[in-house]
């Protein structure tokens, strides 16, 4: 493995992400952004597509 995982960074990033997605009104704030956006979802992705579709 060229770059071993950094467990501390991963833990901090996951904690930050969990705190961010729990913010009330987050989707409304995103919807009000007036910037060009590109949403990409792969048909072979094992994750569900609904979050991408909802955000788009």
N, CA, C, O and CB atoms as a CASP TS submission, in Angstrom:
PFRMAT TS
TARGET T0000
AUTHOR 0000-0000-0000
METHOD Language model
MODEL 1
PARENT N/A
ATOM      1  N   UNK     1       0.852  -1.174   0.000  1.00  0.00           N
ATOM      2  CA  UNK     1       0.000   0.000   0.000  1.00  0.00           C
ATOM      3  C   UNK     1       0.895   1.233   0.000  1.00  0.00           C
ATOM      4  O   UNK     1       1.769   1.377   0.855  1.00  0.00           O
ATOM      5  CB  UNK     1      -0.968   0.001   1.225  1.00  0.00           C
ATOM      6  N   UNK     2       0.671   2.115  -0.961  1.00  0.00           N
ATOM      7  CA  UNK     2       1.506   3.301  -1.102  1.00  0.00           C
ATOM      8  C   UNK     2       1.266   4.304   0.029  1.00  0.00           C
ATOM      9  O   UNK     2       2.205   4.921   0.532  1.00  0.00           O
ATOM     10  CB  UNK     2       1.247   3.964  -2.449  1.00  0.00           C
ATOM     11  N   UNK     3       0.008   4.456   0.418  1.00  0.00           N
ATOM     12  CA  UNK     3      -0.336   5.404   1.460  1.00  0.00           C
ATOM     13  C   UNK     3      -1.185   4.694   2.509  1.00  0.00           C
ATOM     14  O   UNK     3      -2.367   4.437   2.281  1.00  0.00           O
ATOM     15  CB  UNK     3      -1.082   6.632   0.874  1.00  0.00           C
ATOM     16  N   UNK     4      -0.596   4.381   3.639  1.00  0.00           N
ATOM     17  CA  UNK     4      -1.377   3.690   4.672  1.00  0.00           C
ATOM     18  C   UNK     4      -2.466   4.602   5.235  1.00  0.00           C
ATOM     19  O   UNK     4      -2.293   5.820   5.271  1.00  0.00           O
ATOM     20  CB  UNK     4      -0.456   3.205   5.807  1.00  0.00           C
ATOM     21  N   UNK     5      -3.574   4.029   5.670  1.00  0.00           N
ATOM     22  CA  UNK     5      -4.651   4.863   6.230  1.00  0.00           C
ATOM     23  C   UNK     5      -4.223   5.551   7.519  1.00  0.00           C
ATOM     24  O   UNK     5      -3.452   5.003   8.306  1.00  0.00           O
ATOM     25  CB  UNK     5      -5.897   4.017   6.492  1.00  0.00           C
ATOM     26  N   UNK     6      -4.725   6.736   7.715  1.00  0.00           N
ATOM     27  CA  UNK     6      -4.469   7.481   8.938  1.00  0.00           C
ATOM     28  C   UNK     6      -5.755   7.424   9.768  1.00  0.00           C
ATOM     29  O   UNK     6      -6.698   8.172   9.512  1.00  0.00           O
ATOM     30  CB  UNK     6      -4.030   8.975   8.633  1.00  0.00           C
ATOM     31  N   UNK     7      -5.784   6.548  10.746  1.00  0.00           N
ATOM     32  CA  UNK     7      -6.996   6.320  11.523  1.00  0.00           C
ATOM     33  C   UNK     7      -7.454   7.557  12.280  1.00  0.00           C
ATOM     34  O   UNK     7      -8.658   7.775  12.417  1.00  0.00           O
ATOM     35  CB  UNK     7      -6.777   5.194  12.489  1.00  0.00           C
ATOM     36  N   UNK     8      -6.541   8.365  12.770  1.00  0.00           N
ATOM     37  CA  UNK     8      -6.924   9.569  13.507  1.00  0.00           C
ATOM     38  C   UNK     8      -7.607  10.579  12.590  1.00  0.00           C
ATOM     39  O   UNK     8      -8.625  11.165  12.960  1.00  0.00           O
ATOM     40  CB  UNK     8      -5.695  10.205  14.167  1.00  0.00           C
ATOM     41  N   UNK     9      -7.058  10.783  11.411  1.00  0.00           N
ATOM     42  CA  UNK     9      -7.674  11.702  10.446  1.00  0.00           C
ATOM     43  C   UNK     9      -9.041  11.162  10.030  1.00  0.00           C
ATOM     44  O   UNK     9     -10.004  11.924   9.941  1.00  0.00           O
ATOM     45  CB  UNK     9      -6.758  11.895   9.197  1.00  0.00           C
ATOM     46  N   UNK    10      -9.134   9.877   9.779  1.00  0.00           N
ATOM     47  CA  UNK    10     -10.400   9.261   9.403  1.00  0.00           C
ATOM     48  C   UNK    10     -11.449   9.454  10.503  1.00  0.00           C
ATOM     49  O   UNK    10     -12.598   9.782  10.209  1.00  0.00           O
ATOM     50  CB  UNK    10     -10.200   7.764   9.113  1.00  0.00           C
ATOM     51  N   UNK    11     -11.068   9.257  11.743  1.00  0.00           N
ATOM     52  CA  UNK    11     -11.981   9.429  12.874  1.00  0.00           C
ATOM     53  C   UNK    11     -12.470  10.881  12.957  1.00  0.00           C
ATOM     54  O   UNK    11     -13.664  11.122  13.134  1.00  0.00           O
ATOM     55  CB  UNK    11     -11.286   9.019  14.196  1.00  0.00           C
ATOM     56  N   UNK    12     -11.567  11.831  12.832  1.00  0.00           N
ATOM     57  CA  UNK    12     -11.936  13.241  12.913  1.00  0.00           C
ATOM     58  C   UNK    12     -12.842  13.649  11.751  1.00  0.00           C
ATOM     59  O   UNK    12     -13.795  14.405  11.938  1.00  0.00           O
ATOM     60  CB  UNK    12     -10.683  14.114  12.931  1.00  0.00           C
ATOM     61  N   UNK    13     -12.545  13.151  10.569  1.00  0.00           N
ATOM     62  CA  UNK    13     -13.355  13.473   9.398  1.00  0.00           C
ATOM     63  C   UNK    13     -14.764  12.904   9.544  1.00  0.00           C
ATOM     64  O   UNK    13     -15.744  13.584   9.239  1.00  0.00           O
ATOM     65  CB  UNK    13     -12.693  12.932   8.121  1.00  0.00           C
ATOM     66  N   UNK    14     -14.868  11.663  10.007  1.00  0.00           N
ATOM     67  CA  UNK    14     -16.184  11.060  10.212  1.00  0.00           C
ATOM     68  C   UNK    14     -16.984  11.810  11.264  1.00  0.00           C
ATOM     69  O   UNK    14     -18.186  12.011  11.094  1.00  0.00           O
ATOM     70  CB  UNK    14     -16.040   9.601  10.615  1.00  0.00           C
ATOM     71  N   UNK    15     -16.341  12.226  12.346  1.00  0.00           N
ATOM     72  CA  UNK    15     -17.030  12.982  13.388  1.00  0.00           C
ATOM     73  C   UNK    15     -17.522  14.321  12.842  1.00  0.00           C
ATOM     74  O   UNK    15     -18.642  14.739  13.135  1.00  0.00           O
ATOM     75  CB  UNK    15     -16.101  13.206  14.596  1.00  0.00           C
ATOM     76  N   UNK    16     -16.700  14.980  12.063  1.00  0.00           N
ATOM     77  CA  UNK    16     -17.084  16.258  11.470  1.00  0.00           C
ATOM     78  C   UNK    16     -18.251  16.081  10.513  1.00  0.00           C
ATOM     79  O   UNK    16     -19.182  16.887  10.511  1.00  0.00           O
ATOM     80  CB  UNK    16     -15.898  16.891  10.742  1.00  0.00           C
ATOM     81  N   UNK    17     -18.208  15.037   9.704  1.00  0.00           N
ATOM     82  CA  UNK    17     -19.282  14.765   8.748  1.00  0.00           C
ATOM     83  C   UNK    17     -20.601  14.495   9.477  1.00  0.00           C
ATOM     84  O   UNK    17     -21.647  15.010   9.082  1.00  0.00           O
ATOM     85  CB  UNK    17     -18.913  13.566   7.850  1.00  0.00           C
ATOM     86  N   UNK    18     -20.549  13.688  10.539  1.00  0.00           N
ATOM     87  CA  UNK    18     -21.763  13.388  11.309  1.00  0.00           C
ATOM     88  C   UNK    18     -22.355  14.659  11.908  1.00  0.00           C
ATOM     89  O   UNK    18     -23.574  14.829  11.918  1.00  0.00           O
ATOM     90  CB  UNK    18     -21.458  12.371  12.425  1.00  0.00           C
ATOM     91  N   UNK    19     -21.514  15.545  12.404  1.00  0.00           N
ATOM     92  CA  UNK    19     -21.996  16.802  12.974  1.00  0.00           C
ATOM     93  C   UNK    19     -22.608  17.690  11.890  1.00  0.00           C
ATOM     94  O   UNK    19     -23.622  18.350  12.121  1.00  0.00           O
ATOM     95  CB  UNK    19     -20.850  17.544  13.686  1.00  0.00           C
ATOM     96  N   UNK    20     -21.996  17.703  10.725  1.00  0.00           N
ATOM     97  CA  UNK    20     -22.475  18.553   9.632  1.00  0.00           C
ATOM     98  C   UNK    20     -23.830  18.094   9.123  1.00  0.00           C
ATOM     99  O   UNK    20     -24.721  18.921   8.932  1.00  0.00           O
ATOM    100  CB  UNK    20     -21.471  18.563   8.489  1.00  0.00           C
ATOM    101  N   UNK    21     -24.008  16.806   8.898  1.00  0.00           N
ATOM    102  CA  UNK    21     -25.261  16.337   8.303  1.00  0.00           C
ATOM    103  C   UNK    21     -26.431  16.413   9.274  1.00  0.00           C
ATOM    104  O   UNK    21     -27.582  16.271   8.861  1.00  0.00           O
ATOM    105  CB  UNK    21     -25.101  14.916   7.814  1.00  0.00           C
ATOM    106  N   UNK    22     -26.159  16.631  10.547  1.00  0.00           N
ATOM    107  CA  UNK    22     -27.237  16.763  11.532  1.00  0.00           C
ATOM    108  C   UNK    22     -27.713  18.205  11.696  1.00  0.00           C
ATOM    109  O   UNK    22     -28.645  18.464  12.458  1.00  0.00           O
ATOM    110  CB  UNK    22     -26.777  16.229  12.871  1.00  0.00           C
ATOM    111  N   UNK    23     -27.088  19.141  10.994  1.00  0.00           N
ATOM    112  CA  UNK    23     -27.462  20.547  11.119  1.00  0.00           C
ATOM    113  C   UNK    23     -28.853  20.771  10.529  1.00  0.00           C
ATOM    114  O   UNK    23     -29.114  20.392   9.387  1.00  0.00           O
ATOM    115  CB  UNK    23     -26.421  21.454  10.419  1.00  0.00           C
ATOM    116  N   UNK    24     -29.740  21.386  11.302  1.00  0.00           N
ATOM    117  CA  UNK    24     -31.068  21.683  10.771  1.00  0.00           C
ATOM    118  C   UNK    24     -30.971  22.634   9.576  1.00  0.00           C
ATOM    119  O   UNK    24     -30.186  23.583   9.597  1.00  0.00           O
ATOM    120  CB  UNK    24     -31.962  22.291  11.869  1.00  0.00           C
ATOM    121  N   UNK    25     -31.739  22.388   8.575  1.00  0.00           N
ATOM    122  CA  UNK    25     -31.780  23.287   7.427  1.00  0.00           C
ATOM    123  C   UNK    25     -30.645  23.116   6.440  1.00  0.00           C
ATOM    124  O   UNK    25     -30.518  23.916   5.514  1.00  0.00           O
ATOM    125  CB  UNK    25     -31.784  24.671   7.900  1.00  0.00           C
ATOM    126  N   UNK    26     -29.818  22.098   6.610  1.00  0.00           N
ATOM    127  CA  UNK    26     -28.660  21.931   5.722  1.00  0.00           C
ATOM    128  C   UNK    26     -29.083  21.779   4.259  1.00  0.00           C
ATOM    129  O   UNK    26     -28.520  22.431   3.380  1.00  0.00           O
ATOM    130  CB  UNK    26     -27.837  20.713   6.153  1.00  0.00           C
ATOM    131  N   UNK    27     -30.070  20.922   3.999  1.00  0.00           N
ATOM    132  CA  UNK    27     -30.495  20.724   2.610  1.00  0.00           C
ATOM    133  C   UNK    27     -31.080  21.998   2.018  1.00  0.00           C
ATOM    134  O   UNK    27     -30.891  22.273   0.833  1.00  0.00           O
ATOM    135  CB  UNK    27     -31.519  19.594   2.523  1.00  0.00           C
ATOM    136  N   UNK    28     -31.791  22.782   2.832  1.00  0.00           N
ATOM    137  CA  UNK    28     -32.335  24.046   2.332  1.00  0.00           C
ATOM    138  C   UNK    28     -31.194  25.009   1.984  1.00  0.00           C
ATOM    139  O   UNK    28     -31.242  25.690   0.959  1.00  0.00           O
ATOM    140  CB  UNK    28     -33.285  24.686   3.381  1.00  0.00           C
ATOM    141  N   UNK    29     -30.181  25.061   2.833  1.00  0.00           N
ATOM    142  CA  UNK    29     -29.033  25.933   2.555  1.00  0.00           C
ATOM    143  C   UNK    29     -28.336  25.499   1.267  1.00  0.00           C
ATOM    144  O   UNK    29     -27.930  26.342   0.467  1.00  0.00           O
ATOM    145  CB  UNK    29     -28.033  25.914   3.736  1.00  0.00           C
ATOM    146  N   UNK    30     -28.198  24.218   1.070  1.00  0.00           N
ATOM    147  CA  UNK    30     -27.567  23.721  -0.157  1.00  0.00           C
ATOM    148  C   UNK    30     -28.434  24.075  -1.357  1.00  0.00           C
ATOM    149  O   UNK    30     -27.924  24.503  -2.392  1.00  0.00           O
ATOM    150  CB  UNK    30     -27.340  22.186  -0.084  1.00  0.00           C
ATOM    151  N   UNK    31     -29.755  23.896  -1.218  1.00  0.00           N
ATOM    152  CA  UNK    31     -30.666  24.190  -2.319  1.00  0.00           C
ATOM    153  C   UNK    31     -30.628  25.664  -2.707  1.00  0.00           C
ATOM    154  O   UNK    31     -30.880  26.003  -3.864  1.00  0.00           O
ATOM    155  CB  UNK    31     -32.083  23.791  -1.946  1.00  0.00           C
ATOM    156  N   UNK    32     -30.324  26.525  -1.775  1.00  0.00           N
ATOM    157  CA  UNK    32     -30.301  27.960  -2.048  1.00  0.00           C
ATOM    158  C   UNK    32     -28.978  28.437  -2.642  1.00  0.00           C
ATOM    159  O   UNK    32     -28.863  29.599  -3.031  1.00  0.00           O
ATOM    160  CB  UNK    32     -30.582  28.719  -0.783  1.00  0.00           C
ATOM    161  N   UNK    33     -27.996  27.573  -2.718  1.00  0.00           N
ATOM    162  CA  UNK    33     -26.725  27.954  -3.332  1.00  0.00           C
ATOM    163  C   UNK    33     -26.933  28.206  -4.818  1.00  0.00           C
ATOM    164  O   UNK    33     -27.623  27.441  -5.493  1.00  0.00           O
ATOM    165  CB  UNK    33     -25.652  26.859  -3.111  1.00  0.00           C
ATOM    166  N   UNK    34     -26.348  29.258  -5.316  1.00  0.00           N
ATOM    167  CA  UNK    34     -26.458  29.564  -6.733  1.00  0.00           C
ATOM    168  C   UNK    34     -25.093  29.410  -7.386  1.00  0.00           C
ATOM    169  O   UNK    34     -24.453  30.383  -7.785  1.00  0.00           O
ATOM    170  CB  UNK    34     -27.016  30.990  -6.951  1.00  0.00           C
ATOM    171  N   UNK    35     -24.676  28.172  -7.478  1.00  0.00           N
ATOM    172  CA  UNK    35     -23.398  27.853  -8.111  1.00  0.00           C
ATOM    173  C   UNK    35     -23.619  26.654  -9.033  1.00  0.00           C
ATOM    174  O   UNK    35     -24.448  25.794  -8.737  1.00  0.00           O
ATOM    175  CB  UNK    35     -22.282  27.551  -7.039  1.00  0.00           C
ATOM    176  N   UNK    36     -22.891  26.589 -10.141  1.00  0.00           N
ATOM    177  CA  UNK    36     -23.004  25.415 -10.992  1.00  0.00           C
ATOM    178  C   UNK    36     -22.576  24.169 -10.215  1.00  0.00           C
ATOM    179  O   UNK    36     -21.599  24.195  -9.468  1.00  0.00           O
ATOM    180  CB  UNK    36     -22.150  25.584 -12.269  1.00  0.00           C
ATOM    181  N   UNK    37     -23.308  23.102 -10.400  1.00  0.00           N
ATOM    182  CA  UNK    37     -22.994  21.863  -9.673  1.00  0.00           C
ATOM    183  C   UNK    37     -23.088  20.677 -10.612  1.00  0.00           C
ATOM    184  O   UNK    37     -23.913  20.651 -11.525  1.00  0.00           O
ATOM    185  CB  UNK    37     -23.947  21.667  -8.468  1.00  0.00           C
ATOM    186  N   UNK    38     -22.244  19.713 -10.380  1.00  0.00           N
ATOM    187  CA  UNK    38     -22.256  18.476 -11.146  1.00  0.00           C
ATOM    188  C   UNK    38     -22.356  17.332 -10.155  1.00  0.00           C
ATOM    189  O   UNK    38     -21.505  17.186  -9.277  1.00  0.00           O
ATOM    190  CB  UNK    38     -20.985  18.342 -12.053  1.00  0.00           C
ATOM    191  N   UNK    39     -23.388  16.524 -10.294  1.00  0.00           N
ATOM    192  CA  UNK    39     -23.594  15.391  -9.408  1.00  0.00           C
ATOM    193  C   UNK    39     -23.326  14.128 -10.206  1.00  0.00           C
ATOM    194  O   UNK    39     -23.928  13.905 -11.256  1.00  0.00           O
ATOM    195  CB  UNK    39     -25.036  15.387  -8.802  1.00  0.00           C
ATOM    196  N   UNK    40     -22.424  13.312  -9.706  1.00  0.00           N
ATOM    197  CA  UNK    40     -22.035  12.091 -10.406  1.00  0.00           C
ATOM    198  C   UNK    40     -22.365  10.896  -9.542  1.00  0.00           C
ATOM    199  O   UNK    40     -22.048  10.863  -8.353  1.00  0.00           O
ATOM    200  CB  UNK    40     -20.532  12.105 -10.765  1.00  0.00           C
ATOM    201  N   UNK    41     -23.005   9.918 -10.151  1.00  0.00           N
ATOM    202  CA  UNK    41     -23.327   8.682  -9.450  1.00  0.00           C
ATOM    203  C   UNK    41     -23.111   7.535 -10.420  1.00  0.00           C
ATOM    204  O   UNK    41     -23.613   7.561 -11.544  1.00  0.00           O
ATOM    205  CB  UNK    41     -24.793   8.694  -8.897  1.00  0.00           C
ATOM    206  N   UNK    42     -22.368   6.535  -9.988  1.00  0.00           N
ATOM    207  CA  UNK    42     -22.088   5.385 -10.838  1.00  0.00           C
ATOM    208  C   UNK    42     -23.150   4.304 -10.682  1.00  0.00           C
ATOM    209  O   UNK    42     -23.551   3.982  -9.563  1.00  0.00           O
ATOM    210  CB  UNK    42     -20.714   4.815 -10.519  1.00  0.00           C
ATOM    211  N   UNK    43     -23.597   3.753 -11.783  1.00  0.00           N
ATOM    212  CA  UNK    43     -24.646   2.729 -11.726  1.00  0.00           C
ATOM    213  C   UNK    43     -24.165   1.467 -11.004  1.00  0.00           C
ATOM    214  O   UNK    43     -24.984   0.694 -10.508  1.00  0.00           O
ATOM    215  CB  UNK    43     -25.113   2.372 -13.143  1.00  0.00           C
ATOM    216  N   UNK    44     -22.862   1.254 -10.939  1.00  0.00           N
ATOM    217  CA  UNK    44     -22.332   0.077 -10.250  1.00  0.00           C
ATOM    218  C   UNK    44     -21.942   0.379  -8.805  1.00  0.00           C
ATOM    219  O   UNK    44     -21.408  -0.486  -8.110  1.00  0.00           O
ATOM    220  CB  UNK    44     -21.131  -0.465 -11.002  1.00  0.00           C
ATOM    221  N   UNK    45     -22.207   1.607  -8.352  1.00  0.00           N
ATOM    222  CA  UNK    45     -21.874   1.990  -6.982  1.00  0.00           C
ATOM    223  C   UNK    45     -22.735   1.199  -6.007  1.00  0.00           C
ATOM    224  O   UNK    45     -23.938   1.055  -6.222  1.00  0.00           O
ATOM    225  CB  UNK    45     -22.069   3.511  -6.770  1.00  0.00           C
ATOM    226  N   UNK    46     -22.136   0.686  -4.940  1.00  0.00           N
ATOM    227  CA  UNK    46     -22.891  -0.119  -3.984  1.00  0.00           C
ATOM    228  C   UNK    46     -23.719   0.743  -3.037  1.00  0.00           C
ATOM    229  O   UNK    46     -24.607   0.237  -2.351  1.00  0.00           O
ATOM    230  CB  UNK    46     -21.949  -1.000  -3.186  1.00  0.00           C
ATOM    231  N   UNK    47     -23.429   2.039  -2.997  1.00  0.00           N
ATOM    232  CA  UNK    47     -24.199   2.942  -2.130  1.00  0.00           C
ATOM    233  C   UNK    47     -25.502   3.313  -2.818  1.00  0.00           C
ATOM    234  O   UNK    47     -25.568   3.321  -4.047  1.00  0.00           O
ATOM    235  CB  UNK    47     -23.382   4.220  -1.785  1.00  0.00           C
ATOM    236  N   UNK    48     -26.543   3.622  -2.046  1.00  0.00           N
ATOM    237  CA  UNK    48     -27.827   3.987  -2.666  1.00  0.00           C
ATOM    238  C   UNK    48     -27.725   5.306  -3.423  1.00  0.00           C
ATOM    239  O   UNK    48     -26.920   6.171  -3.079  1.00  0.00           O
ATOM    240  CB  UNK    48     -28.928   4.083  -1.602  1.00  0.00           C
ATOM    241  N   UNK    49     -28.544   5.447  -4.447  1.00  0.00           N
ATOM    242  CA  UNK    49     -28.504   6.657  -5.281  1.00  0.00           C
ATOM    243  C   UNK    49     -29.375   7.783  -4.740  1.00  0.00           C
ATOM    244  O   UNK    49     -29.226   8.929  -5.162  1.00  0.00           O
ATOM    245  CB  UNK    49     -28.939   6.325  -6.688  1.00  0.00           C
ATOM    246  N   UNK    50     -30.287   7.480  -3.808  1.00  0.00           N
ATOM    247  CA  UNK    50     -31.230   8.518  -3.365  1.00  0.00           C
ATOM    248  C   UNK    50     -30.575   9.761  -2.762  1.00  0.00           C
ATOM    249  O   UNK    50     -31.096  10.857  -2.968  1.00  0.00           O
ATOM    250  CB  UNK    50     -32.164   7.935  -2.361  1.00  0.00           C
ATOM    251  N   UNK    51     -29.453   9.654  -2.023  1.00  0.00           N
ATOM    252  CA  UNK    51     -28.877  10.912  -1.507  1.00  0.00           C
ATOM    253  C   UNK    51     -28.409  11.842  -2.629  1.00  0.00           C
ATOM    254  O   UNK    51     -28.582  13.058  -2.547  1.00  0.00           O
ATOM    255  CB  UNK    51     -27.701  10.606  -0.575  1.00  0.00           C
ATOM    256  N   UNK    52     -27.822  11.268  -3.667  1.00  0.00           N
ATOM    257  CA  UNK    52     -27.366  12.079  -4.803  1.00  0.00           C
ATOM    258  C   UNK    52     -28.552  12.689  -5.519  1.00  0.00           C
ATOM    259  O   UNK    52     -28.532  13.869  -5.870  1.00  0.00           O
ATOM    260  CB  UNK    52     -26.532  11.235  -5.784  1.00  0.00           C
ATOM    261  N   UNK    53     -29.589  11.888  -5.738  1.00  0.00           N
ATOM    262  CA  UNK    53     -30.773  12.384  -6.415  1.00  0.00           C
ATOM    263  C   UNK    53     -31.457  13.475  -5.588  1.00  0.00           C
ATOM    264  O   UNK    53     -31.912  14.477  -6.141  1.00  0.00           O
ATOM    265  CB  UNK    53     -31.745  11.234  -6.691  1.00  0.00           C
ATOM    266  N   UNK    54     -31.531  13.292  -4.295  1.00  0.00           N
ATOM    267  CA  UNK    54     -32.167  14.274  -3.430  1.00  0.00           C
ATOM    268  C   UNK    54     -31.384  15.575  -3.433  1.00  0.00           C
ATOM    269  O   UNK    54     -31.977  16.653  -3.478  1.00  0.00           O
ATOM    270  CB  UNK    54     -32.295  13.735  -2.008  1.00  0.00           C
ATOM    271  N   UNK    55     -30.084  15.491  -3.386  1.00  0.00           N
ATOM    272  CA  UNK    55     -29.257  16.688  -3.388  1.00  0.00           C
ATOM    273  C   UNK    55     -29.350  17.420  -4.723  1.00  0.00           C
ATOM    274  O   UNK    55     -29.436  18.647  -4.759  1.00  0.00           O
ATOM    275  CB  UNK    55     -27.806  16.328  -3.085  1.00  0.00           C
ATOM    276  N   UNK    56     -29.334  16.664  -5.818  1.00  0.00           N
ATOM    277  CA  UNK    56     -29.435  17.276  -7.148  1.00  0.00           C
ATOM    278  C   UNK    56     -30.789  17.931  -7.326  1.00  0.00           C
ATOM    279  O   UNK    56     -31.066  18.500  -8.381  1.00  0.00           O
ATOM    280  CB  UNK    56     -29.204  16.230  -8.252  1.00  0.00           C
TER
END
